[in-house]
Amino acid sequence: MVRRSPPKANYVTVVADNPQTLDGLDSYFKGAGVASNGTHRLQDVSMVPPAATAVVLFPDDFHRGEVETTIVSLRRARPKLLIVVVTGAPQHLGAALEPDGHSVPPLVLPKPAFGWTILDAIRGRAHLSPS
């Protein structure tokens, strides 16, 4: 009989400029049994704890260049990290969202996306482990 280790629990970091978005998603995730943290800081890749399995990014309220730099930096530093981008304008993020052959391509969800939609997307990619 082969023993399998239990799947690693999801841990999500939410990056948004809107306090209601941060608080609402944090409450939703915790109510669904998913650990999470939130931040208004876009630039700091170290904001994502090593235990994180996903980052949910709401880029529309940030400067486009900063968003692209952050996504590229995250993909380089944590190639197995799932980045979920919730946006009304994915075309503005260009190459930051393209497959690079080394990291998991970001998952783009159209805005508005509800907590359960975001969580379902993360759980659907649960086979990914943090890097």
Secondary structure, DSSP 8 states (H G I E B T S, - for coil): ----------EEEEE-S-HHHHHHHHHHHHHTT-EEEEES--S-GGGS-TT-SEEEE-GGGS-HHHHHHHHHHHHHH-TT-EEEEEES-GGGGGGGGS--SSS---EEEESS--HHHHHHHHHHTTT----
